[in-house]
C-alpha cells in the first residue's frame, strides 16, 4: 500500500529529465539503452501502482492521453 506518493512520483520526474537528455543524443550505447529500458519498466509499474490508489492522482491526470511516437 502506498501511503506517501512522493516516493513513487519523484523518480518518475527524474526519469523525465533523463529521457529529455537522451533525446538530444545522436547515438545511444547498449548500457544507456538498458538503463532507459529499466526506467521505462519501473516507471510504468510506478504509474500502475499510483493509479490503483485513487486519491494519489487526480482524475484529470488519469484521463489524459499521450502519443508515444
N, C-alpha and C positions, 0 to 999 in steps of 0.2 A: 504494500500500500504506500502510495506517495503522500506524505504529509506536507512536505515543503517542495514546491515545484521548481524553485530556483536551481537546485542541484541537477535537474533534468534539462531546464531551459538554457542555462548558461553555456554548457558545452555545445548546444546547438548553435547558439550565436557565435561562438568561437569558430565552429566549423564553417559558417558562412564566410567569415573573414578569410580563412584559409582557402576556401574554394575560389573566392574572388582573386586571391593572389595567384592561384594555379591557372586561372582563366587567361592571365596575361602571358603565361609561359608558352614558348614555341614548341618545346619538347617536354614530355613527362617520362622520367625514367621508371623502371619497374618498381623500385622502392616507394617512390611517391605515388605511383598508381595504386599500390597495395594500401598505402595509408589513406588515400581517398576512398577506396572501396570499403575499408573498415569504418571510416567515418560515416559513410552513407548507410551502411547496415546498422550501426549503432544509433545513428540519427533517426532512422525510420522506426526502430524499436522504441526509442525515447518518445517519438511522436505518438506512436500507438499507445504507450503507457499513459501519456498525458491525456489522450482522447478518452481513455477508459474512465477517467475521473472527471466528471463533467464540470466541476467547479474550478478547475485549473486553467481552462481555455475558454474564451468567450465563444458564443455561438456564431458571431460574425466571422471569427477566425476559422472556426470549424468548416464553415460553408464556403470559404474561399477556394478557388480553383487555380492551379498553376500549370502552365505549359512547360514541359520538361524537355524541350528540344535542345 
